[in-house]
Amino acid sequence: MTDLEYLDRADRLLLAVEQCCDRINDETDADIDAQRVGGMVTLVFANRSQIVINQQKPLHEIWLAAKAGGFHYRFDEAQQAWMDTKGAGEFFANLSQHASEQSALTLEFKALA
């Protein structure tokens, strides 16, 4: 993947996270504050816990930091998805799980259509 392809895919991922937060806030009582600064989005939940998602441009990765730990994702061409580099699953499924655990609500994040 070229640097430009990475940046396009990574920006789409961050945009999807922001749009999911807007949808979740409209449909539930989650009250997620999504703060974007450049290549990083910080999700702050009502209980003040946070999830940080940021681009790692030199590695062509996306990193996610949650209470459960830190996770690295690389885009998998065959699956057309951001997959954990240690085989722990797909980014949006994992984000949904971590956000649900931290907010004590069932939250669903998904890629842009």
Stockholm file with secondary structure:
# STOCKHOLM 1.0

chainA/1-113         MTDLEYLDRADRLLLAVEQCCDRINDETDADIDAQRVGGMVTLVFANRSQIVINQQKPLHEIWLAAKAGGFHYRFDEAQQAWMDTKGAGEFFANLSQHASEQSALTLEFKALA
#=GR chainA/1-113 SS CCHHHHHHHHHHHHHHHHHHHHHHHHHSSCCCEEEEETTEEEEECTTSCEEEEEEEGGGTEEEEEETTEEEEEEEETTTTEEEETTSCCBHHHHHHHHHHHHHTSCCCCCCCC
#=GC SS_cons         CCHHHHHHHHHHHHHHHHHHHHHHHHHSSCCCEEEEETTEEEEECTTSCEEEEEEEGGGTEEEEEETTEEEEEEEETTTTEEEETTSCCBHHHHHHHHHHHHHTSCCCCCCCC
//
